[in-house]
């Protein structure tokens, strides 16, 4: 919330509806608006409205919940497993959903 509220006009590329441009900040803003509209945390709203109704038993935005599931982990140089995952809720809406293939 503090991140979104700190944005100034220079953060906007074009007037709404004038230009299509994929941008992670737009999803961050949408997540913030969702939280403000519902009074709930982003991950809780998505869990309630999407994840549970779809029957996705191993799906979460919360990295410390995800690591309790059996899943593949990212690797860095020399085969080192990358962990822990960054736990920054501000980055969840644009693409931090953990899920199994099933």
Secondary structure as GFF3:
##gff-version 3
##sequence-region A 1 102
A	DSSP	alpha_helix	2	5	.	.	.	ID=ss1
A	DSSP	three_ten_helix	9	11	.	.	.	ID=ss2
A	DSSP	alpha_helix	24	38	.	.	.	ID=ss3
A	DSSP	alpha_helix	42	46	.	.	.	ID=ss4
A	DSSP	pi_helix	47	51	.	.	.	ID=ss5
A	DSSP	beta_strand	59	60	.	.	.	ID=ss6
A	DSSP	alpha_helix	63	66	.	.	.	ID=ss7
A	DSSP	three_ten_helix	77	79	.	.	.	ID=ss8
A	DSSP	three_ten_helix	89	91	.	.	.	ID=ss9
A	DSSP	beta_strand	98	99	.	.	.	ID=ss10
###
